[in-house]
Amino acid sequence: MRKEMAPTVFNHTLGILRNIFEFGIRAGARYNNPASGVMCESESGKHLVLPNNEEFHKFVAEIEGGGGGKSKHCADLVRFRLVAGSGKPKRQM
């Protein structure tokens, strides 16, 4: 299954399997964890394509003008996440 899954999916599945066996060990149903010897897949970072300043402001304007009762609040949340998401602002708003 390792070749059929993305590395993150494989690693998460392996983690769940290991936890299930650990539960069985604590319950006295098993004496060892056969999944403990299986190596995780290496995960590569994802390439992010972020909008430039103009594209970001257009995106937020679309959210704000969406016509929903909470559209302005949603746009404010997106602005807040830009500034607070990494702990320091990366762009001027």
N, C-alpha and C positions, 0 to 999 in steps of 0.2 A: 504494500500500500504506500510505502514511502515515495515511490516514483509517481504515483497517481495523485498525490496531494501537494498542495503548496506547503513550503516549509513551516509556516506559522500554524497552519491547520494540523499538520503532522505533530508538531511539538505540543500543541494544546491537547490533541487526542492522546498522545503518549502520557502527558501529565495526568489526565483523567484516569487512564488505565492504571498508572502507578498508584494513584490514590485509592482506586477500587481494591487493588491487591493489598495495600497497606491496611485498609479497613478490614479485609478478610484476615490478615495477620493479627490485628488487635482483637478480633472476635474469636480467634483460635481456630479458624477454618483452614489457614495456611501457615506454613513455617517460613516461607521465603517469598520474595517478590521477583517473579521471572521477568518483569519489565524493567527492573533496575539496571540491567546490563545493556539495554537498548540505548544507543546514542541519539541525542537530539540532532536535528538538521540545523545547519548554520543559516541564519536569516540575514538577508541583505536589507539595507535601508531602502526605503521607497523614495523614488525621485518625485519631489513635489514641484508642481508648476503653479506658482502663486500669481495672483493678478497684480498688475501694476496699480499705482495710486488711482488713476482715472477709472480703470475697470472695477476696482474695489468700490469707489463711490457710486458708480452706476449700479452695481450689485446691491448695495445697501439702499439706494433710492428705489429699486424695484421691490425690495422687501417692504420698505416703508409705505410705498404706494399700493400695496397689495390689496387693500380694501377690507381687510379683516379688522375685527375689533381690537386686536392686539398687534397690528402690523408695526406701529411705531415702537412698541416695547421690544418686538423681535429685532428690529433694526438697531435699537440701542444695545441689545444683547450682543449682536454681531460686532458692533463698534467696541464694546467693552472687551470682548474676547480677543480682538486684535491687540489691544493694549495689555491686557492682563494674562493672555494665554501663555506667554513665555517668561513672565516676570518683569519684562522691560519692553517698552515700545520699539518696534522695528521700523515703523513708518510714521510720518507726520500725517495727521488727519486734517 
